[in-house]
Each structure stands twice: as C-alpha cells, then as structure tokens.
C-alpha cells in the first residue's frame, strides 16, 4: 500500500483544526503545526490515531487528569502531553 504523505498530512491538519470545541481546535492545531513536518510515517500514523480520540479524553490526558482511555506510550503522545500552547 502506497501512502501519500502530503494527503495524510492534509487530513491530519484538517482534523486537528476541526475538533468540535474551540479549545481543542486551538490546542491540537498548534501542536500539529509545530510537529507535522518533522514526523516520519510512523509518527504521522500515531498522530492520526491520537486525533481519533474524543476531546474529553484528550484534554484529560493533556492535563494529567483521569481518563477512561488508555493512551499508548509513543513519541507523539509524549510530545503532546508535554506540549505548551503559546499564547
């Protein structure tokens, strides 16, 4: 299966910008913009998985509060967990 990286990146960027809540739109789109061009295919796939998680669980994970979702231990999730949104 041949993966078109540019199409995958466009899909990820779109999904990050239109989460459903303004707070997560801002947080995820800023995170994606900062890292997307540095990621290899594995990290892009992990990022795509991260974006499939609902806003409540993502926000809880980001803030270090309890979540019902079990997050994988991978580079993308660690970067997101430690990401600081610049104002």
N, CA, C and O of each residue as an XYZ file, in Angstrom:
348
protein
N       0.828     -1.178      0.000
C       0.000      0.000      0.000
C       0.877      1.246      0.000
O       1.720      1.421      0.880
N       0.679      2.092     -0.968
C       1.467      3.305     -1.108
C       0.744      4.459     -0.409
O      -0.389      4.796     -0.754
N       1.402      5.043      0.555
C       0.796      6.129      1.325
C       1.293      7.460      0.790
O       2.498      7.687      0.682
N       0.357      8.338      0.456
C       0.687      9.669      0.004
C       0.854     10.551      1.242
O      -0.130     10.906      1.892
N       2.098     10.904      1.564
C       2.373     11.655      2.784
C       1.693     13.015      2.805
O       1.194     13.445      3.845
N       1.670     13.687      1.675
C       1.045     15.015      1.637
C      -0.458     14.937      1.886
O      -1.019     15.794      2.570
N      -1.109     13.919      1.337
C      -2.546     13.742      1.584
C      -2.803     13.403      3.049
O      -3.756     13.900      3.649
N      -1.951     12.555      3.621
C      -2.086     12.209      5.033
C      -1.907     13.445      5.905
O      -2.667     13.652      6.852
N      -0.914     14.262      5.595
C      -0.683     15.494      6.356
C      -1.876     16.442      6.250
O      -2.277     17.039      7.250
N      -2.442     16.587      5.069
C      -3.610     17.454      4.894
C      -4.784     16.957      5.728
O      -5.487     17.746      6.360
N      -4.986     15.662      5.725
C      -6.063     15.056      6.507
C      -5.855     15.319      8.001
O      -6.798     15.663      8.713
N      -4.632     15.157      8.461
C      -4.300     15.376      9.872
C      -4.499     16.841     10.251
O      -5.082     17.138     11.294
N      -4.028     17.742      9.424
C      -4.169     19.181      9.698
C      -5.645     19.563      9.781
O      -6.052     20.292     10.685
N      -6.435     19.075      8.846
C      -7.868     19.376      8.851
C      -8.516     18.860     10.130
O      -9.275     19.574     10.785
N      -8.213     17.621     10.476
C      -8.821     17.007     11.668
C      -8.405     17.739     12.943
O      -9.199     17.850     13.877
N      -7.180     18.233     12.991
C      -6.700     18.959     14.164
C      -7.400     20.309     14.315
O      -7.611     20.779     15.433
N      -7.758     20.926     13.201
C      -8.377     22.247     13.237
C      -9.867     22.210     13.535
O     -10.424     23.205     13.999
N     -10.513     21.102     13.282
C     -11.959     20.992     13.443
C     -12.320     19.842     14.379
O     -12.873     18.825     13.960
N     -11.992     20.030     15.663
C     -12.200     19.008     16.672
C     -13.639     18.991     17.185
O     -14.210     17.928     17.425
N     -14.211     20.174     17.347
C     -15.552     20.260     17.905
C     -15.644     21.295     19.008
O     -16.697     21.897     19.218
N     -14.536     21.503     19.718
C     -14.500     22.569     20.717
C     -13.372     23.528     20.352
O     -12.324     23.115     19.855
N     -13.602     24.803     20.603
C     -12.596     25.807     20.241
C     -11.270     25.567     20.948
O     -10.203     25.757     20.364
N     -11.341     25.150     22.207
C     -10.122     24.929     22.978
C      -9.268     23.822     22.357
O      -8.055     23.969     22.211
N      -9.920     22.713     21.993
C      -9.168     21.608     21.395
C      -8.758     21.918     19.963
O      -7.713     21.450     19.511
N      -9.558     22.698     19.238
C      -9.158     23.140     17.905
C      -7.827     23.882     17.994
O      -6.901     23.611     17.229
N      -7.744     24.807     18.923
C      -6.537     25.626     19.104
C      -5.360     24.777     19.568
O      -4.264     24.870     19.016
N      -5.591     23.955     20.579
C      -4.519     23.128     21.139
C      -3.975     22.147     20.103
O      -2.766     22.083     19.879
N      -4.862     21.389     19.477
C      -4.407     20.364     18.536
C      -3.814     20.964     17.267
O      -2.808     20.467     16.762
N      -4.424     22.026     16.746
C      -3.876     22.609     15.520
C      -2.498     23.220     15.774
O      -1.625     23.141     14.910
N      -2.290     23.823     16.937
C      -0.970     24.369     17.275
C       0.063     23.256     17.419
O       1.192     23.379     16.942
N      -0.330     22.179     18.073
C       0.571     21.039     18.238
C       0.948     20.448     16.882
O       2.122     20.197     16.611
N      -0.055     20.227     16.034
C       0.184     19.631     14.722
C       1.070     20.535     13.869
O       2.017     20.059     13.243
N       0.776     21.817     13.837
C       1.581     22.748     13.036
C       3.042     22.740     13.469
O       3.938     22.851     12.632
N       3.288     22.611     14.764
C       4.652     22.627     15.269
C       5.424     21.362     14.876
O       6.631     21.424     14.646
N       4.745     20.227     14.800
C       5.463     18.962     14.656
C       5.284     18.223     13.326
O       6.111     17.371     12.999
N       4.271     18.508     12.573
C       3.910     17.645     11.446
C       5.031     17.469     10.411
O       5.204     16.375      9.874
N       5.773     18.509     10.133
C       6.821     18.399      9.112
C       8.063     17.675      9.607
O       8.946     17.346      8.815
N       8.138     17.425     10.900
C       9.280     16.701     11.480
C       9.002     15.206     11.609
O       9.921     14.423     11.850
N       7.740     14.805     11.450
C       7.339     13.426     11.696
C       7.568     12.522     10.499
O       7.351     12.912      9.351
N       8.017     11.291     10.794
C       8.097     10.251      9.781
C       6.736      9.560      9.689
O       5.800      9.947     10.389
N       6.621      8.564      8.852
C       5.339      7.905      8.609
C       4.774      7.263      9.882
O       3.566      7.317     10.112
N       5.630      6.660     10.706
C       5.149      6.040     11.943
C       4.550      7.088     12.871
O       3.469      6.881     13.424
N       5.238      8.205     13.045
C       4.723      9.273     13.898
C       3.447      9.884     13.321
O       2.545     10.247     14.076
N       3.360     10.002     12.008
C       2.138     10.520     11.387
C       0.962      9.587     11.646
O      -0.148     10.045     11.917
N       1.200      8.295     11.563
C       0.137      7.322     11.849
C      -0.271      7.380     13.325
O      -1.455      7.271     13.646
N       0.709      7.553     14.223
C       0.396      7.696     15.645
C      -0.381      8.985     15.901
O      -1.289      9.011     16.731
N      -0.028     10.036     15.200
C      -0.753     11.305     15.323
C      -2.184     11.155     14.815
O      -3.119     11.691     15.410
N      -2.346     10.440     13.738
C      -3.683     10.189     13.198
C      -4.535      9.438     14.237
O      -5.713      9.748     14.413
N      -3.939      8.459     14.917
C      -4.644      7.726     15.975
C      -5.014      8.649     17.136
O      -6.117      8.569     17.676
N      -4.095      9.513     17.509
C      -4.348     10.451     18.597
C      -5.545     11.341     18.277
O      -6.360     11.629     19.154
N      -5.650     11.769     17.038
C      -6.734     12.649     16.626
C      -8.088     11.949     16.594
O      -9.122     12.615     16.544
N      -8.099     10.640     16.622
C      -9.355      9.886     16.644
C      -9.978      9.830     18.045
O     -11.141      9.458     18.198
N      -9.205     10.198     19.047
C      -9.682     10.162     20.433
C     -10.556     11.385     20.695
O     -10.264     12.484     20.225
N     -11.634     11.176     21.456
C     -12.563     12.281     21.714
C     -11.901     13.387     22.549
O     -10.920     13.152     23.256
N     -12.463     14.592     22.447
C     -11.898     15.774     23.098
C     -11.782     15.635     24.612
O     -10.778     16.052     25.190
N     -12.782     15.060     25.258
C     -12.740     14.945     26.721
C     -11.563     14.106     27.190
O     -10.850     14.499     28.114
N     -11.358     12.971     26.572
C     -10.233     12.118     26.961
C      -8.894     12.753     26.596
O      -7.935     12.657     27.362
N      -8.819     13.396     25.439
C      -7.581     14.069     25.049
C      -7.229     15.187     26.015
O      -6.080     15.320     26.435
N      -8.220     15.986     26.361
C      -7.986     17.105     27.269
C      -7.584     16.607     28.656
O      -6.708     17.191     29.294
N      -8.205     15.550     29.116
C      -7.838     14.966     30.412
C      -6.412     14.437     30.377
O      -5.645     14.662     31.314
N      -6.051     13.745     29.318
C      -4.682     13.235     29.162
C      -3.684     14.384     29.164
O      -2.664     14.324     29.850
N      -3.975     15.423     28.401
C      -3.094     16.592     28.300
C      -2.897     17.238     29.670
O      -1.786     17.646     30.009
N      -3.962     17.333     30.454
C      -3.891     17.983     31.764
C      -3.486     17.054     32.898
O      -3.333     17.499     34.036
N      -3.313     15.787     32.608
C      -2.865     14.841     33.618
C      -3.948     14.388     34.573
O      -3.653     13.929     35.676
N      -5.203     14.514     34.160
C      -6.299     14.030     34.997
C      -6.747     12.657     34.508
O      -6.345     12.211     33.433
N      -7.567     12.001     35.290
C      -8.026     10.653     34.950
C      -8.792     10.638     33.634
O      -9.549     11.557     33.319
N      -8.578      9.589     32.889
C      -9.262      9.393     31.617
C      -9.655      7.931     31.491
O      -8.982      7.049     32.025
N     -10.742      7.681     30.788
C     -11.182      6.297     30.578
C     -10.373      5.630     29.463
O     -10.377      4.405     29.343
N      -9.705      6.403     28.676
C      -8.966      5.896     27.525
C      -7.538      5.557     27.949
O      -6.926      6.292     28.725
N      -7.016      4.461     27.448
C      -5.627      4.076     27.719
C      -4.772      4.539     26.538
O      -4.936      4.064     25.415
N      -3.878      5.452     26.806
C      -3.024      6.018     25.769
C      -1.765      5.185     25.588
O      -1.144      4.753     26.559
N      -1.400      4.968     24.336
C      -0.173      4.243     24.026
C       1.029      5.073     24.469
O       0.965      6.302     24.514
N       2.116      4.395     24.792
C       3.361      5.084     25.107
C       4.160      5.185     23.812
O       4.885      4.265     23.434
N       4.009      6.327     23.142
C       4.764      6.545     21.909
C       5.241      7.992     21.855
O       4.834      8.815     22.675
N       6.087      8.294     20.910
C       6.701      9.608     20.778
C       5.666     10.717     20.645
O       5.785     11.749     21.305
N       4.667     10.528     19.816
C       3.654     11.553     19.571
C       2.877     11.858     20.847
O       2.668     13.025     21.178
N       2.452     10.838     21.556
C       1.694     11.051     22.787
C       2.536     11.751     23.848
O       2.030     12.607     24.574
N       3.807     11.398     23.943
C       4.690     12.078     24.905
C       4.877     13.537     24.526
O       4.847     14.412     25.392
N       5.070     13.808     23.233
C       5.208     15.201     22.783
C       3.944     15.998     23.073
O       4.018     17.139     23.527
N       2.784     15.402     22.813
C       1.524     16.092     23.065
C       1.358     16.366     24.562
O       0.973     17.467     24.956
N       1.647     15.377     25.380
C       1.495     15.515     26.831
C       2.352     16.649     27.365
O       1.954     17.328     28.312
N       3.528     16.867     26.772
C       4.467     17.894     27.227
C       4.406     19.188     26.427
O       5.208     20.096     26.648
N       3.475     19.272     25.515
C       3.326     20.450     24.649
C       2.816     21.642     25.466
O       1.923     21.501     26.301
N       3.392     22.803     25.211
C       2.931     24.029     25.844
C       2.364     24.940     24.769
O       3.055     25.317     23.822
N       1.115     25.279     24.931
C       0.431     26.156     23.976
C       0.907     27.583     24.200
O       0.758     28.132     25.291
N       1.473     28.173     23.171
C       1.937     29.564     23.266
C       0.769     30.494     23.024
O      -0.005     30.296     22.088
N       0.641     31.492     23.849
C      -0.490     32.424     23.743
C      -0.145     33.654     22.970
O      -0.991     34.531     22.795
